[in-house]
Amino acid sequence: MRIVWVGNKVIEGYWRINQGHEFLTNVSQGGLISYDHIPVEAIQLVEKVAATLGIDHAGFDIAQVGDKLYFFELNVMFGNQGIRINNIQIQF
C-alpha cells in the first residue's frame, strides 16, 4: 500500500495491486489502485515515523503480512497518480 504524507498529515492511502501474474504494482507501469480498507495502524505508523524524522512530504510504501506492517521505502519523489482530493482523481 502507499500512504501519502504532506505537511503534517496523511492526505491519502491506497493499495497498489499488480495485474495478473505481473510482479510490479507501480501505477505508472499498469498497477491498479484500490482505496478500500486502508488499515488505521498503517496511517498511525506513517504519522509516527514522519513526525519523528521530520519528513515534509513522502510516499510511504508499506506491506501488510497477516497483522504485521513492513516499510519497503519512503520516497519524496513518489508517483502521485493515486492522490485524490475530495474524492476527485488528481492528474499531475
ROVEX-97907 format. One record per atom (N, C-alpha, C, CB): residue number from 1; chain; atom name; x, y, z. Coordinates in Angstrom, 2 decimals. Glycine has a CB too. Layout:
// ROVEX-97907
ATOM, num, chaine, atome, u, v, w
ATOM, NUM, A, CA, X, Y, Z;
...
// end
This chain:
// ROVEX-97907
ATOM, num, chaine, atome, u, v, w
ATOM, 1, A, N, 0.85, -1.17, 0.00;
ATOM, 1, A, CA, 0.00, 0.00, 0.00;
ATOM, 1, A, C, 0.89, 1.23, 0.00;
ATOM, 1, A, CB, -0.96, 0.00, 1.22;
ATOM, 2, A, N, 0.35, 2.32, -0.46;
ATOM, 2, A, CA, 1.06, 3.60, -0.38;
ATOM, 2, A, C, 0.27, 4.54, 0.52;
ATOM, 2, A, CB, 1.27, 4.23, -1.81;
ATOM, 3, A, N, 0.97, 5.16, 1.46;
ATOM, 3, A, CA, 0.40, 6.19, 2.31;
ATOM, 3, A, C, 1.13, 7.49, 1.96;
ATOM, 3, A, CB, 0.54, 5.83, 3.86;
ATOM, 4, A, N, 0.38, 8.53, 1.64;
ATOM, 4, A, CA, 0.97, 9.80, 1.21;
ATOM, 4, A, C, 0.90, 10.80, 2.36;
ATOM, 4, A, CB, 0.23, 10.35, -0.04;
ATOM, 5, A, N, 2.05, 11.35, 2.70;
ATOM, 5, A, CA, 2.22, 12.32, 3.78;
ATOM, 5, A, C, 2.60, 13.66, 3.17;
ATOM, 5, A, CB, 3.29, 11.85, 4.81;
ATOM, 6, A, N, 1.87, 14.71, 3.50;
ATOM, 6, A, CA, 2.19, 16.07, 3.04;
ATOM, 6, A, C, 2.00, 17.02, 4.21;
ATOM, 6, A, CB, 1.30, 16.49, 1.81;
ATOM, 7, A, N, 3.02, 17.85, 4.44;
ATOM, 7, A, CA, 2.96, 18.81, 5.54;
ATOM, 7, A, C, 3.07, 18.11, 6.87;
ATOM, 7, A, CB, 1.67, 19.62, 5.48;
ATOM, 8, A, N, 1.96, 17.99, 7.54;
ATOM, 8, A, CA, 1.97, 17.32, 8.84;
ATOM, 8, A, C, 0.83, 16.32, 8.97;
ATOM, 8, A, CB, 1.89, 18.34, 9.97;
ATOM, 9, A, N, 0.40, 15.76, 7.82;
ATOM, 9, A, CA, -0.70, 14.79, 7.91;
ATOM, 9, A, C, -0.71, 13.86, 6.70;
ATOM, 9, A, CB, -2.05, 15.51, 8.03;
ATOM, 10, A, N, -1.38, 12.74, 6.89;
ATOM, 10, A, CA, -1.65, 11.81, 5.79;
ATOM, 10, A, C, -2.77, 12.40, 4.95;
ATOM, 10, A, CB, -2.04, 10.37, 6.33;
ATOM, 11, A, N, -2.55, 12.50, 3.63;
ATOM, 11, A, CA, -3.60, 13.02, 2.76;
ATOM, 11, A, C, -4.25, 11.94, 1.91;
ATOM, 11, A, CB, -3.04, 14.09, 1.86;
ATOM, 12, A, N, -3.63, 10.75, 1.85;
ATOM, 12, A, CA, -4.19, 9.69, 1.01;
ATOM, 12, A, C, -3.57, 8.36, 1.40;
ATOM, 12, A, CB, -3.96, 9.97, -0.49;
ATOM, 13, A, N, -4.32, 7.32, 1.17;
ATOM, 13, A, CA, -3.83, 5.96, 1.33;
ATOM, 13, A, C, -4.51, 5.08, 0.31;
ATOM, 13, A, CB, -4.06, 5.43, 2.76;
ATOM, 14, A, N, -3.75, 4.18, -0.31;
ATOM, 14, A, CA, -4.34, 3.28, -1.30;
ATOM, 14, A, C, -3.46, 2.05, -1.48;
ATOM, 14, A, CB, -4.53, 3.99, -2.65;
ATOM, 15, A, N, -4.11, 0.99, -1.90;
ATOM, 15, A, CA, -3.42, -0.25, -2.24;
ATOM, 15, A, C, -2.95, -0.17, -3.68;
ATOM, 15, A, CB, -4.34, -1.49, -2.03;
ATOM, 16, A, N, -1.75, -0.66, -3.94;
ATOM, 16, A, CA, -1.23, -0.79, -5.30;
ATOM, 16, A, C, -1.26, -2.28, -5.63;
ATOM, 16, A, CB, 0.23, -0.17, -5.45;
ATOM, 17, A, N, -1.98, -2.63, -6.67;
ATOM, 17, A, CA, -2.27, -4.03, -6.96;
ATOM, 17, A, C, -1.71, -4.40, -8.33;
ATOM, 17, A, CB, -3.80, -4.30, -6.91;
ATOM, 18, A, N, -0.99, -5.53, -8.37;
ATOM, 18, A, CA, -0.46, -5.98, -9.66;
ATOM, 18, A, C, -1.58, -6.56, -10.51;
ATOM, 18, A, CB, 0.66, -7.02, -9.46;
ATOM, 19, A, N, -1.33, -6.61, -11.81;
ATOM, 19, A, CA, -2.31, -7.20, -12.74;
ATOM, 19, A, C, -1.82, -8.58, -13.15;
ATOM, 19, A, CB, -2.52, -6.29, -13.99;
ATOM, 20, A, N, -2.72, -9.55, -13.05;
ATOM, 20, A, CA, -2.39, -10.90, -13.49;
ATOM, 20, A, C, -1.20, -11.46, -12.76;
ATOM, 20, A, CB, -2.12, -10.92, -14.96;
ATOM, 21, A, N, -0.21, -11.90, -13.52;
ATOM, 21, A, CA, 0.98, -12.51, -12.95;
ATOM, 21, A, C, 2.15, -11.54, -12.88;
ATOM, 21, A, CB, 1.38, -13.73, -13.77;
ATOM, 22, A, N, 1.89, -10.27, -13.10;
ATOM, 22, A, CA, 2.95, -9.26, -13.04;
ATOM, 22, A, C, 3.41, -9.07, -11.60;
ATOM, 22, A, CB, 2.46, -7.92, -13.63;
ATOM, 23, A, N, 4.70, -8.83, -11.44;
ATOM, 23, A, CA, 5.27, -8.56, -10.12;
ATOM, 23, A, C, 5.06, -7.10, -9.73;
ATOM, 23, A, CB, 6.76, -8.91, -10.10;
ATOM, 24, A, N, 5.18, -6.20, -10.71;
ATOM, 24, A, CA, 5.14, -4.77, -10.43;
ATOM, 24, A, C, 3.74, -4.31, -10.03;
ATOM, 24, A, CB, 5.61, -3.99, -11.64;
ATOM, 25, A, N, 3.70, -3.42, -9.06;
ATOM, 25, A, CA, 2.44, -2.79, -8.66;
ATOM, 25, A, C, 2.44, -1.31, -8.97;
ATOM, 25, A, CB, 2.18, -3.02, -7.18;
ATOM, 26, A, N, 3.53, -0.81, -9.57;
ATOM, 26, A, CA, 3.61, 0.61, -9.91;
ATOM, 26, A, C, 2.44, 1.01, -10.79;
ATOM, 26, A, CB, 4.95, 0.92, -10.62;
ATOM, 27, A, N, 1.74, 2.05, -10.41;
ATOM, 27, A, CA, 0.60, 2.53, -11.19;
ATOM, 27, A, C, 1.06, 2.97, -12.57;
ATOM, 27, A, CB, -0.11, 3.70, -10.46;
ATOM, 28, A, N, 2.24, 3.59, -12.65;
ATOM, 28, A, CA, 2.77, 4.05, -13.93;
ATOM, 28, A, C, 3.11, 2.90, -14.87;
ATOM, 28, A, CB, 4.00, 4.91, -13.71;
ATOM, 29, A, N, 3.19, 1.68, -14.32;
ATOM, 29, A, CA, 3.51, 0.52, -15.14;
ATOM, 29, A, C, 2.35, -0.48, -15.19;
ATOM, 29, A, CB, 4.77, -0.17, -14.61;
ATOM, 30, A, N, 1.15, 0.02, -14.98;
ATOM, 30, A, CA, -0.03, -0.82, -15.15;
ATOM, 30, A, C, -0.66, -1.34, -13.88;
ATOM, 30, A, CB, 0.31, -1.94, -15.98;
ATOM, 31, A, N, -0.11, -1.03, -12.73;
ATOM, 31, A, CA, -0.72, -1.47, -11.48;
ATOM, 31, A, C, -2.06, -0.80, -11.25;
ATOM, 31, A, CB, 0.22, -1.18, -10.30;
ATOM, 32, A, N, -2.92, -1.46, -10.51;
ATOM, 32, A, CA, -4.25, -0.93, -10.21;
ATOM, 32, A, C, -4.24, -0.28, -8.83;
ATOM, 32, A, CB, -5.31, -2.05, -10.28;
ATOM, 33, A, N, -5.25, 0.56, -8.58;
ATOM, 33, A, CA, -5.39, 1.25, -7.30;
ATOM, 33, A, C, -6.71, 0.86, -6.66;
ATOM, 33, A, CB, -5.31, 2.79, -7.49;
ATOM, 34, A, N, -6.66, 0.61, -5.35;
ATOM, 34, A, CA, -7.87, 0.42, -4.56;
ATOM, 34, A, C, -7.75, 1.28, -3.30;
ATOM, 34, A, CB, -8.08, -1.09, -4.19;
ATOM, 35, A, N, -8.80, 2.02, -3.01;
ATOM, 35, A, CA, -8.83, 2.87, -1.83;
ATOM, 35, A, C, -9.53, 2.19, -0.66;
ATOM, 35, A, CB, -9.53, 4.20, -2.15;
ATOM, 36, A, N, -9.87, 0.92, -0.80;
ATOM, 36, A, CA, -10.65, 0.20, 0.20;
ATOM, 36, A, C, -9.81, -0.25, 1.39;
ATOM, 36, A, CB, -11.31, -1.00, -0.43;
ATOM, 37, A, N, -10.34, -0.02, 2.57;
ATOM, 37, A, CA, -9.86, -0.64, 3.82;
ATOM, 37, A, C, -8.37, -0.43, 4.08;
ATOM, 37, A, CB, -10.14, -2.10, 3.79;
ATOM, 38, A, N, -7.92, 0.80, 4.08;
ATOM, 38, A, CA, -6.54, 1.09, 4.48;
ATOM, 38, A, C, -6.47, 0.96, 6.00;
ATOM, 38, A, CB, -6.08, 2.53, 4.00;
ATOM, 39, A, N, -5.59, 0.11, 6.52;
ATOM, 39, A, CA, -5.55, -0.10, 7.97;
ATOM, 39, A, C, -5.16, 1.17, 8.72;
ATOM, 39, A, CB, -4.55, -1.21, 8.30;
ATOM, 40, A, N, -5.90, 1.48, 9.75;
ATOM, 40, A, CA, -5.61, 2.66, 10.57;
ATOM, 40, A, C, -4.22, 2.54, 11.19;
ATOM, 40, A, CB, -6.68, 2.83, 11.67;
ATOM, 41, A, N, -3.77, 1.32, 11.45;
ATOM, 41, A, CA, -2.44, 1.12, 12.01;
ATOM, 41, A, C, -1.34, 1.57, 11.05;
ATOM, 41, A, CB, -2.23, -0.36, 12.37;
ATOM, 42, A, N, -1.58, 1.42, 9.74;
ATOM, 42, A, CA, -0.61, 1.89, 8.75;
ATOM, 42, A, C, -0.53, 3.41, 8.75;
ATOM, 42, A, CB, -0.98, 1.37, 7.34;
ATOM, 43, A, N, -1.67, 4.04, 8.85;
ATOM, 43, A, CA, -1.70, 5.51, 8.92;
ATOM, 43, A, C, -0.99, 6.00, 10.18;
ATOM, 43, A, CB, -3.16, 6.03, 8.88;
ATOM, 44, A, N, -1.27, 5.36, 11.30;
ATOM, 44, A, CA, -0.63, 5.75, 12.56;
ATOM, 44, A, C, 0.88, 5.54, 12.51;
ATOM, 44, A, CB, -1.23, 4.96, 13.72;
ATOM, 45, A, N, 1.32, 4.47, 11.86;
ATOM, 45, A, CA, 2.75, 4.21, 11.72;
ATOM, 45, A, C, 3.43, 5.29, 10.89;
ATOM, 45, A, CB, 2.98, 2.84, 11.09;
ATOM, 46, A, N, 2.82, 5.68, 9.79;
ATOM, 46, A, CA, 3.37, 6.75, 8.96;
ATOM, 46, A, C, 3.41, 8.06, 9.73;
ATOM, 46, A, CB, 2.55, 6.91, 7.66;
ATOM, 47, A, N, 2.34, 8.37, 10.45;
ATOM, 47, A, CA, 2.32, 9.59, 11.26;
ATOM, 47, A, C, 3.48, 9.63, 12.25;
ATOM, 47, A, CB, 0.98, 9.71, 12.02;
ATOM, 48, A, N, 3.72, 8.52, 12.90;
ATOM, 48, A, CA, 4.79, 8.45, 13.90;
ATOM, 48, A, C, 6.17, 8.59, 13.25;
ATOM, 48, A, CB, 4.72, 7.13, 14.68;
ATOM, 49, A, N, 6.40, 7.84, 12.18;
ATOM, 49, A, CA, 7.71, 7.88, 11.52;
ATOM, 49, A, C, 7.97, 9.24, 10.89;
ATOM, 49, A, CB, 7.81, 6.78, 10.45;
ATOM, 50, A, N, 6.99, 9.79, 10.18;
ATOM, 50, A, CA, 7.16, 11.09, 9.53;
ATOM, 50, A, C, 7.44, 12.19, 10.55;
ATOM, 50, A, CB, 5.92, 11.44, 8.69;
ATOM, 51, A, N, 6.70, 12.18, 11.64;
ATOM, 51, A, CA, 6.92, 13.20, 12.68;
ATOM, 51, A, C, 8.28, 13.03, 13.34;
ATOM, 51, A, CB, 5.81, 13.12, 13.74;
ATOM, 52, A, N, 8.67, 11.80, 13.62;
ATOM, 52, A, CA, 9.96, 11.54, 14.26;
ATOM, 52, A, C, 11.13, 11.96, 13.38;
ATOM, 52, A, CB, 10.07, 10.06, 14.62;
ATOM, 53, A, N, 11.02, 11.69, 12.07;
ATOM, 53, A, CA, 12.11, 12.00, 11.15;
ATOM, 53, A, C, 12.03, 13.41, 10.56;
ATOM, 53, A, CB, 12.12, 11.01, 10.02;
ATOM, 54, A, N, 10.94, 14.12, 10.85;
ATOM, 54, A, CA, 10.79, 15.47, 10.31;
ATOM, 54, A, C, 10.53, 15.48, 8.81;
ATOM, 54, A, CB, 12.01, 16.29, 10.62;
ATOM, 55, A, N, 9.80, 14.51, 8.32;
ATOM, 55, A, CA, 9.50, 14.40, 6.89;
ATOM, 55, A, C, 8.43, 15.42, 6.52;
ATOM, 55, A, CB, 9.04, 12.95, 6.52;
ATOM, 56, A, N, 8.65, 16.18, 5.47;
ATOM, 56, A, CA, 7.69, 17.18, 4.99;
ATOM, 56, A, C, 6.69, 16.57, 4.01;
ATOM, 56, A, CB, 8.42, 18.34, 4.33;
ATOM, 57, A, N, 7.17, 15.76, 3.10;
ATOM, 57, A, CA, 6.28, 15.08, 2.15;
ATOM, 57, A, C, 6.97, 13.81, 1.66;
ATOM, 57, A, CB, 5.91, 16.01, 0.95;
ATOM, 58, A, N, 6.18, 12.76, 1.50;
ATOM, 58, A, CA, 6.73, 11.50, 1.02;
ATOM, 58, A, C, 5.61, 10.52, 0.75;
ATOM, 58, A, CB, 7.73, 10.90, 2.04;
ATOM, 59, A, N, 5.91, 9.56, -0.10;
ATOM, 59, A, CA, 5.06, 8.39, -0.28;
ATOM, 59, A, C, 5.70, 7.25, 0.49;
ATOM, 59, A, CB, 4.89, 8.03, -1.79;
ATOM, 60, A, N, 4.97, 6.67, 1.41;
ATOM, 60, A, CA, 5.45, 5.55, 2.21;
ATOM, 60, A, C, 4.87, 4.27, 1.63;
ATOM, 60, A, CB, 5.07, 5.71, 3.72;
ATOM, 61, A, N, 5.72, 3.35, 1.21;
ATOM, 61, A, CA, 5.26, 2.07, 0.70;
ATOM, 61, A, C, 5.36, 1.04, 1.81;
ATOM, 61, A, CB, 6.08, 1.63, -0.55;
ATOM, 62, A, N, 4.23, 0.41, 2.10;
ATOM, 62, A, CA, 4.11, -0.49, 3.24;
ATOM, 62, A, C, 3.45, -1.78, 2.77;
ATOM, 62, A, CB, 3.29, 0.17, 4.39;
ATOM, 63, A, N, 3.93, -2.90, 3.30;
ATOM, 63, A, CA, 3.29, -4.19, 3.06;
ATOM, 63, A, C, 2.62, -4.64, 4.35;
ATOM, 63, A, CB, 4.32, -5.26, 2.56;
ATOM, 64, A, N, 1.50, -5.31, 4.20;
ATOM, 64, A, CA, 0.84, -5.93, 5.35;
ATOM, 64, A, C, 0.89, -7.44, 5.13;
ATOM, 64, A, CB, -0.64, -5.43, 5.52;
ATOM, 65, A, N, 1.48, -8.13, 6.09;
ATOM, 65, A, CA, 1.56, -9.59, 6.06;
ATOM, 65, A, C, 0.92, -10.07, 7.35;
ATOM, 65, A, CB, 3.05, -10.11, 5.90;
ATOM, 66, A, N, -0.25, -10.66, 7.22;
ATOM, 66, A, CA, -1.00, -11.02, 8.42;
ATOM, 66, A, C, -1.37, -9.75, 9.17;
ATOM, 66, A, CB, -0.20, -11.98, 9.32;
ATOM, 67, A, N, -0.98, -9.67, 10.42;
ATOM, 67, A, CA, -1.27, -8.47, 11.21;
ATOM, 67, A, C, -0.04, -7.57, 11.38;
ATOM, 67, A, CB, -1.81, -8.86, 12.58;
ATOM, 68, A, N, 1.01, -7.84, 10.63;
ATOM, 68, A, CA, 2.24, -7.05, 10.73;
ATOM, 68, A, C, 2.38, -6.11, 9.54;
ATOM, 68, A, CB, 3.47, -7.97, 10.81;
ATOM, 69, A, N, 2.96, -4.93, 9.80;
ATOM, 69, A, CA, 3.22, -3.94, 8.75;
ATOM, 69, A, C, 4.72, -3.82, 8.55;
ATOM, 69, A, CB, 2.60, -2.55, 9.12;
ATOM, 70, A, N, 5.15, -3.71, 7.29;
ATOM, 70, A, CA, 6.56, -3.60, 6.95;
ATOM, 70, A, C, 6.76, -2.44, 5.98;
ATOM, 70, A, CB, 7.09, -4.92, 6.34;
ATOM, 71, A, N, 7.72, -1.57, 6.28;
ATOM, 71, A, CA, 8.07, -0.50, 5.36;
ATOM, 71, A, C, 8.94, -1.07, 4.25;
ATOM, 71, A, CB, 8.81, 0.66, 6.09;
ATOM, 72, A, N, 8.61, -0.74, 3.01;
ATOM, 72, A, CA, 9.52, -1.02, 1.89;
ATOM, 72, A, C, 10.42, 0.19, 1.69;
ATOM, 72, A, CB, 8.74, -1.35, 0.59;
ATOM, 73, A, N, 9.80, 1.35, 1.63;
ATOM, 73, A, CA, 10.57, 2.57, 1.41;
ATOM, 73, A, C, 9.71, 3.79, 1.69;
ATOM, 73, A, CB, 11.12, 2.62, -0.03;
ATOM, 74, A, N, 10.39, 4.92, 1.82;
ATOM, 74, A, CA, 9.71, 6.20, 1.75;
ATOM, 74, A, C, 10.47, 7.00, 0.71;
ATOM, 74, A, CB, 9.65, 6.95, 3.16;
ATOM, 75, A, N, 9.73, 7.75, -0.08;
ATOM, 75, A, CA, 10.33, 8.42, -1.22;
ATOM, 75, A, C, 9.69, 9.79, -1.38;
ATOM, 75, A, CB, 10.16, 7.58, -2.51;
ATOM, 76, A, N, 10.50, 10.83, -1.48;
ATOM, 76, A, CA, 9.95, 12.17, -1.69;
ATOM, 76, A, C, 9.66, 12.44, -3.16;
ATOM, 76, A, CB, 10.92, 13.22, -1.15;
ATOM, 77, A, N, 10.16, 11.59, -4.05;
ATOM, 77, A, CA, 9.88, 11.71, -5.49;
ATOM, 77, A, C, 9.00, 10.54, -5.91;
ATOM, 77, A, CB, 11.22, 11.75, -6.32;
ATOM, 78, A, N, 7.87, 10.39, -5.26;
ATOM, 78, A, CA, 6.99, 9.24, -5.47;
ATOM, 78, A, C, 5.98, 9.51, -6.58;
ATOM, 78, A, CB, 6.26, 8.89, -4.17;
ATOM, 79, A, N, 5.50, 8.43, -7.19;
ATOM, 79, A, CA, 4.41, 8.56, -8.17;
ATOM, 79, A, C, 3.16, 9.05, -7.47;
ATOM, 79, A, CB, 4.15, 7.21, -8.88;
ATOM, 80, A, N, 2.49, 9.99, -8.07;
ATOM, 80, A, CA, 1.33, 10.60, -7.41;
ATOM, 80, A, C, 0.02, 10.36, -8.15;
ATOM, 80, A, CB, 1.55, 12.08, -7.27;
ATOM, 81, A, N, -0.03, 9.35, -9.00;
ATOM, 81, A, CA, -1.25, 9.08, -9.76;
ATOM, 81, A, C, -2.43, 8.68, -8.89;
ATOM, 81, A, CB, -0.99, 8.00, -10.76;
ATOM, 82, A, N, -2.20, 8.21, -7.69;
ATOM, 82, A, CA, -3.29, 7.74, -6.84;
ATOM, 82, A, C, -3.89, 8.78, -5.92;
ATOM, 82, A, CB, -2.83, 6.62, -6.04;
ATOM, 83, A, N, -3.36, 9.99, -5.93;
ATOM, 83, A, CA, -3.84, 11.01, -4.99;
ATOM, 83, A, C, -5.18, 11.57, -5.45;
ATOM, 83, A, CB, -2.81, 12.14, -4.84;
ATOM, 84, A, N, -6.11, 11.63, -4.52;
ATOM, 84, A, CA, -7.42, 12.24, -4.76;
ATOM, 84, A, C, -7.59, 13.38, -3.78;
ATOM, 84, A, CB, -8.58, 11.19, -4.61;
ATOM, 85, A, N, -8.33, 14.37, -4.17;
ATOM, 85, A, CA, -8.72, 15.45, -3.26;
ATOM, 85, A, C, -10.23, 15.55, -3.32;
ATOM, 85, A, CB, -8.02, 16.82, -3.62;
ATOM, 86, A, N, -10.88, 15.41, -2.17;
ATOM, 86, A, CA, -12.35, 15.41, -2.11;
ATOM, 86, A, C, -12.94, 14.40, -3.07;
ATOM, 86, A, CB, -12.90, 16.81, -2.42;
ATOM, 87, A, N, -12.32, 13.20, -3.11;
ATOM, 87, A, CA, -12.77, 12.09, -3.96;
ATOM, 87, A, C, -12.72, 12.40, -5.45;
ATOM, 87, A, CB, -14.16, 11.71, -3.59;
ATOM, 88, A, N, -11.94, 13.38, -5.85;
ATOM, 88, A, CA, -11.72, 13.68, -7.27;
ATOM, 88, A, C, -10.30, 13.26, -7.60;
ATOM, 88, A, CB, -11.96, 15.21, -7.59;
ATOM, 89, A, N, -10.15, 12.43, -8.62;
ATOM, 89, A, CA, -8.82, 11.98, -9.03;
ATOM, 89, A, C, -8.02, 13.17, -9.57;
ATOM, 89, A, CB, -8.91, 10.85, -10.10;
ATOM, 90, A, N, -6.80, 13.34, -9.09;
ATOM, 90, A, CA, -5.95, 14.45, -9.49;
ATOM, 90, A, C, -4.93, 13.95, -10.50;
ATOM, 90, A, CB, -5.24, 15.10, -8.26;
ATOM, 91, A, N, -4.80, 14.62, -11.62;
ATOM, 91, A, CA, -3.80, 14.28, -12.63;
ATOM, 91, A, C, -2.67, 15.29, -12.57;
ATOM, 91, A, CB, -4.43, 14.25, -14.05;
ATOM, 92, A, N, -1.45, 14.82, -12.39;
ATOM, 92, A, CA, -0.28, 15.69, -12.32;
ATOM, 92, A, C, 0.50, 15.59, -13.61;
ATOM, 92, A, CB, 0.62, 15.33, -11.13;
// end
